[in-house]
Amino acid sequence: MHLEFYAQEVHYGEALGGEMINVSFREHSDPEVDYSKKNFKFPPPVKGVFFSASYEFPPYATKVDWCDGEDEDGGETIKEIELTKNSLKMVLKNNYSFNVSFETDDITFQNIKSFLTK
């Protein structure tokens, strides 16, 4: 599988003093959802690549999840990665490949770069 898209939403987040890290590249912004509506329907999935790591308990590994706009999958680890200010190119251990172009601010980019290129 090969997934290629432009990420309009780029997010870096930490919890527990940096022991949990989440990074996401999403084709579209996450819509605000009113869960109190009757007959609620989830919005359709959007293309995205999501990274997570927990440094609270070993073994420490960065996991990758993704959505191709229809199906979601994940739990895979990174084989190769190339990150620049405007693009993420990556191959996973299962040989799935990703090419994501994006724009983000310098602080977010530096946090993502530090996390993904350790």
C-alpha positions as a Markdown table, in Angstrom:
| # | Residue | x | y | z |
|---|---|---|---|---|
| 1 | Met | 0.0 | 0.0 | 0.0 |
| 2 | His | 1.1 | 3.5 | -0.7 |
| 3 | Leu | -0.6 | 6.6 | 0.8 |
| 4 | Glu | 0.0 | 10.1 | -0.4 |
| 5 | Phe | -1.8 | 13.3 | 0.6 |
| 6 | Tyr | -1.5 | 16.9 | 1.8 |
| 7 | Ala | -2.0 | 17.3 | 5.5 |
| 8 | Gln | -4.0 | 20.4 | 6.4 |
| 9 | Glu | -3.7 | 19.6 | 10.1 |
| 10 | Val | -0.4 | 18.8 | 11.8 |
| 11 | His | -0.4 | 18.1 | 15.5 |
| 12 | Tyr | 2.2 | 17.4 | 18.2 |
| 13 | Gly | 1.0 | 16.6 | 21.7 |
| 14 | Glu | 2.6 | 15.4 | 25.0 |
| 15 | Ala | 1.1 | 14.0 | 28.2 |
| 16 | Leu | 2.4 | 13.0 | 31.6 |
| 17 | Gly | 5.4 | 15.3 | 31.3 |
| 18 | Gly | 6.5 | 14.0 | 27.9 |
| 19 | Glu | 6.1 | 10.3 | 28.8 |
| 20 | Met | 3.3 | 10.0 | 26.1 |
| 21 | Ile | 3.7 | 11.6 | 22.7 |
| 22 | Asn | 1.1 | 11.8 | 19.9 |
| 23 | Val | 1.8 | 13.2 | 16.4 |
| 24 | Ser | -0.8 | 13.4 | 13.6 |
| 25 | Phe | -0.9 | 14.4 | 10.0 |
| 26 | Arg | -4.5 | 14.7 | 8.8 |
| 27 | Glu | -5.8 | 15.5 | 5.3 |
| 28 | His | -8.6 | 17.6 | 6.9 |
| 29 | Ser | -9.1 | 19.2 | 10.3 |
| 30 | Asp | -10.8 | 17.0 | 12.9 |
| 31 | Pro | -14.5 | 18.2 | 12.8 |
| 32 | Glu | -16.1 | 19.4 | 16.0 |
| 33 | Val | -18.6 | 16.7 | 16.9 |
| 34 | Asp | -21.7 | 17.2 | 19.1 |
| 35 | Tyr | -22.0 | 13.8 | 20.7 |
| 36 | Ser | -25.3 | 14.7 | 22.4 |
| 37 | Lys | -27.3 | 14.7 | 19.1 |
| 38 | Lys | -29.9 | 12.0 | 18.6 |
| 39 | Asn | -29.0 | 9.5 | 15.8 |
| 40 | Phe | -25.4 | 10.7 | 15.9 |
| 41 | Lys | -23.3 | 9.5 | 12.9 |
| 42 | Phe | -19.5 | 9.7 | 12.9 |
| 43 | Pro | -18.0 | 11.8 | 10.2 |
| 44 | Pro | -16.3 | 10.0 | 7.3 |
| 45 | Pro | -12.7 | 9.1 | 7.9 |
| 46 | Val | -10.0 | 11.2 | 6.4 |
| 47 | Lys | -6.5 | 10.3 | 5.2 |
| 48 | Gly | -4.1 | 10.5 | 8.0 |
| 49 | Val | -0.9 | 9.2 | 9.6 |
| 50 | Phe | -0.7 | 9.0 | 13.4 |
| 51 | Phe | 2.3 | 8.3 | 15.6 |
| 52 | Ser | 2.3 | 7.4 | 19.3 |
| 53 | Ala | 4.8 | 6.5 | 21.9 |
| 54 | Ser | 4.7 | 5.8 | 25.6 |
| 55 | Tyr | 7.9 | 6.1 | 27.6 |
| 56 | Glu | 6.2 | 5.2 | 30.8 |
| 57 | Phe | 6.9 | 1.5 | 30.6 |
| 58 | Pro | 9.4 | -0.4 | 28.5 |
| 59 | Pro | 9.7 | -1.6 | 25.8 |
| 60 | Tyr | 9.8 | 1.8 | 24.1 |
| 61 | Ala | 8.6 | 1.9 | 20.5 |
| 62 | Thr | 7.0 | 4.4 | 18.2 |
| 63 | Lys | 3.8 | 2.9 | 16.7 |
| 64 | Val | 2.3 | 4.1 | 13.5 |
| 65 | Asp | -1.4 | 4.0 | 12.6 |
| 66 | Trp | -3.1 | 5.3 | 9.4 |
| 67 | Cys | -6.3 | 5.8 | 7.5 |
| 68 | Asp | -6.5 | 5.9 | 3.7 |
| 69 | Gly | -9.8 | 7.7 | 3.7 |
| 70 | Glu | -11.8 | 4.5 | 3.9 |
| 71 | Asp | -10.0 | 1.9 | 6.0 |
| 72 | Glu | -7.9 | 2.2 | 9.1 |
| 73 | Asp | -5.0 | 0.1 | 10.2 |
| 74 | Gly | -1.9 | 0.3 | 12.3 |
| 75 | Gly | 0.4 | -0.9 | 15.0 |
| 76 | Glu | 3.4 | -1.0 | 12.7 |
| 77 | Thr | 6.9 | 0.3 | 13.3 |
| 78 | Ile | 9.1 | 2.5 | 11.1 |
| 79 | Lys | 11.7 | 1.0 | 8.8 |
| 80 | Glu | 12.8 | 4.2 | 7.0 |
| 81 | Ile | 11.9 | 7.9 | 7.5 |
| 82 | Glu | 12.8 | 11.2 | 5.8 |
| 83 | Leu | 11.4 | 14.3 | 7.4 |
| 84 | Thr | 11.8 | 17.8 | 6.0 |
| 85 | Lys | 10.1 | 21.1 | 6.8 |
| 86 | Asn | 7.4 | 20.3 | 4.2 |
| 87 | Ser | 7.3 | 16.6 | 3.8 |
| 88 | Leu | 7.3 | 13.2 | 5.5 |
| 89 | Lys | 8.4 | 10.2 | 3.5 |
| 90 | Met | 8.3 | 6.9 | 5.3 |
| 91 | Val | 8.4 | 3.1 | 4.8 |
| 92 | Leu | 7.1 | 0.8 | 7.5 |
| 93 | Lys | 8.4 | -2.7 | 8.4 |
| 94 | Asn | 5.5 | -4.2 | 6.4 |
| 95 | Asn | 6.7 | -2.1 | 3.4 |
| 96 | Tyr | 3.7 | 0.2 | 3.3 |
| 97 | Ser | 4.9 | 3.6 | 2.2 |
| 98 | Phe | 3.7 | 7.2 | 2.9 |
| 99 | Asn | 4.4 | 10.5 | 1.3 |
| 100 | Val | 2.8 | 13.4 | 3.2 |
| 101 | Ser | 3.3 | 17.1 | 2.3 |
| 102 | Phe | 2.4 | 19.7 | 4.9 |
| 103 | Glu | 3.0 | 23.1 | 6.4 |
| 104 | Thr | 3.4 | 23.9 | 10.1 |
| 105 | Asp | 5.1 | 26.3 | 12.4 |
| 106 | Asp | 8.7 | 26.0 | 13.5 |
| 107 | Ile | 8.1 | 24.9 | 17.1 |
| 108 | Thr | 5.7 | 22.1 | 16.0 |
| 109 | Phe | 8.1 | 20.9 | 13.3 |
| 110 | Gln | 11.1 | 20.9 | 15.7 |
| 111 | Asn | 9.1 | 18.8 | 18.2 |
| 112 | Ile | 8.0 | 16.4 | 15.5 |
| 113 | Lys | 11.5 | 16.1 | 14.1 |
| 114 | Ser | 13.0 | 15.5 | 17.5 |
| 115 | Phe | 10.5 | 12.8 | 18.2 |
| 116 | Leu | 10.6 | 11.0 | 14.9 |
| 117 | Thr | 14.3 | 11.1 | 14.2 |
| 118 | Lys | 15.6 | 9.9 | 17.6 |
